[in-house]
Amino acid sequence: MDENEISSQVIGAALEVHRYLGPGLLESVYQQCMVRELQLRAIDVDTELGLKGEYKGLSFDIDYRIDMLVAGKVVVELKVVEALLPVHKAQLLSYMKLSNKKLGLLINFNEAVVKDGVKRIVNNL
């Protein structure tokens, strides 16, 4: 699957999870349910992946973790906030750059309709 097909599956999974649970729960609950929904769709997903940084030949460990990496290609950052802010988009883009991924999804489950809380971010596409 390419990044676009994966992102469609992730958004579909988010819609299903939100349809079942609704808004107002903790991010960790949505993350567990998203992992389960993606597994039911036979899609690989890794969670809480630590990032390493590099600067002009200097490697360094940082304390940032990717919420979800789907099919090894799409970074997914989950939120449960009143509104997505520019800092959330910047965070996702930084994770994408550090992990060298082209596509990311920012999903806010604290929406009446979760599709209103989905933002697609690209890196060097």
C-alpha positions in Angstrom: 0.0 0.0 0.0 1.2 3.5 -0.7 0.9 6.4 1.7 -2.5 7.6 0.3 -4.1 4.1 0.7 -2.7 3.8 4.2 -4.0 7.2 5.2 -7.5 6.3 3.9 -7.4 3.2 6.0 -6.3 5.2 9.1 -9.0 7.7 8.6 -11.6 4.9 8.2 -10.3 3.4 11.4 -10.6 6.7 13.2 -14.2 7.1 12.0 -15.1 3.6 13.2 -13.4 4.1 16.7 -15.1 7.6 17.1 -18.5 6.2 15.9 -18.3 3.6 18.6 -16.7 5.6 21.5 -17.6 9.2 20.8 -15.5 12.1 22.1 -14.2 12.8 25.6 -12.0 9.9 26.5 -8.2 9.9 27.1 -5.8 9.8 24.2 -4.4 6.5 25.4 -7.8 4.8 25.0 -8.2 6.1 21.4 -4.7 4.9 20.6 -5.4 1.4 21.9 -8.6 1.2 19.9 -7.0 2.6 16.8 -4.3 -0.1 17.0 -7.0 -2.8 17.4 -9.0 -1.4 14.5 -5.9 -1.3 12.2 -5.0 -4.9 13.3 -8.5 -6.0 12.3 -7.8 -4.5 8.9 -4.5 -6.5 8.7 -2.4 -3.3 8.8 0.9 -3.2 10.7 1.1 -0.5 13.4 3.9 0.4 15.8 3.3 2.7 18.8 5.3 5.0 21.0 8.4 4.8 18.8 11.3 6.8 20.1 13.0 9.2 17.8 16.7 9.8 17.2 18.0 13.0 15.8 21.0 13.9 13.7 22.7 17.2 13.1 25.6 17.4 10.7 27.0 14.0 11.6 26.1 14.3 15.4 23.5 11.7 16.5 21.5 12.4 19.6 18.6 10.8 21.4 15.6 12.8 22.1 12.6 12.2 24.3 9.9 12.4 21.6 7.8 9.5 20.7 5.6 8.9 17.6 2.1 7.9 18.7 1.7 5.6 15.8 3.6 4.5 12.7 1.3 2.8 10.3 2.6 0.3 7.8 6.1 1.8 8.3 5.1 4.8 6.2 2.5 7.1 7.8 3.1 8.9 11.1 -0.2 9.4 13.1 -0.4 11.8 16.0 -3.5 11.5 18.1 -4.9 14.4 20.2 -7.9 14.9 22.5 -7.9 18.7 22.6 -10.5 21.5 22.3 -8.9 22.7 19.0 -5.9 21.7 17.0 -3.2 24.4 17.2 -0.3 25.3 14.9 2.1 23.8 17.5 0.4 20.4 17.0 1.0 20.5 13.2 4.6 21.6 13.8 5.1 18.7 16.2 3.8 16.2 13.6 6.0 17.7 10.9 9.0 17.5 13.1 8.3 13.8 13.8 8.0 13.2 10.1 11.3 14.9 9.3 13.1 13.1 12.1 11.7 9.7 11.0 12.1 10.6 7.3 8.4 9.9 6.5 6.5 11.7 3.7 2.9 11.7 5.2 1.4 12.3 8.5 -2.1 12.5 10.0 -3.1 14.6 13.0 -6.3 13.3 14.4 -8.3 15.1 17.2 -10.8 12.8 18.8 -12.4 15.6 20.7 -14.8 16.6 17.9 -18.5 15.9 17.5 -17.6 14.5 14.1 -14.0 13.2 14.0 -13.5 13.9 10.3 -13.5 17.6 11.3 -10.5 16.9 13.4 -8.3 15.2 10.8 -5.4 17.1 9.2 -3.1 15.6 6.6 0.4 16.9 6.6 3.0 16.2 3.9 6.8 16.3 4.1 8.7 16.8 0.8 6.0 15.4 -1.5 
